[in-house]
Amino acid sequence: MRNYLDYSGKNVIIRTDLTGGQGCSLPDHCPHLIRRYPLGRQGEPEEIAAAAPSPGGDMSAFVTGQALIVDGGFCGN
């Protein structure tokens, strides 16, 4: 199986954004789920998008082989 190191010398950047808990359309029906977020709410799609730098942008030029977790602390709870 190949991984990001196989491609790093070829100027290929590999990054994964792991998102969760965004824009629940029925927040009143799942308060038990909302309580699991340390921030006390789900994220908005704009917040998720703002957390991840553009793949072609300057902020991600030297980032490869990383997984960015954008879930309001849900996984750590």
N, C-alpha and C positions, 0 to 999 in steps of 0.2 A: 504494500500500500504506500502511496506517495504522500508526502506531507509538504508543508510550506517551505521547508529547507531545500527540497528538490528544485524549487522554482525561484528561490531568492537570488541566485546569481544571474537570472535571466530578466531582471528588472520587473518581476511580477510580484505585486503586493496582494497578499491574501489576508482578509480580515472578516470576521463574522460578528454581526450584531445580534444579540439574543435579547429580544424584547418580551415583555409580558405585562398584563394588566393595564391595558389601555382602553379608554373610552367604553366602559361597560354600559350598555344601553338600559340595563335594569338594575341600577345600584340599590334600589329599595328592596329588591328581591334577594340580594346576596350580601347582607351586612356582615355575616360571619366571614366572608371572603375579604371584604374591605378591612376588617379589623386585623387581618394578617399583614397588612402593609404598614411598616414602621412610619411612613409618612401620613397614614390615615386616609388615603384616597388612591384611586387609580390615576395613572398618568394620562395626559392628553396626547393625541397623535403628534402635535407640534413639539411637545417636550421630548418625545422619543426621537423625532427627526433632528432636533437641535443637539442632542447628545452625541450623535455620530458625525464625525467630520466627513466631508465629501471625499469619496475615494480618490478623486483626481486633484484634491486641494492640497495646499502647502502643509496643513496641519496633519495630514496622514502620510506624507511622503516617506517617512522613515518608520512606519508602523507596519509590521507584517507578522503573521502567525498568532494573532491575538483575537480573543473573543470579548467583546464589550457587552457586559450585562447591564441592561437598562430596564429595571423592574421595580424601582422605588424601594429596594431592600427586601422584596418578597422572598427571594431565594435564601437569604440569610436568616429569615425568621422561622 
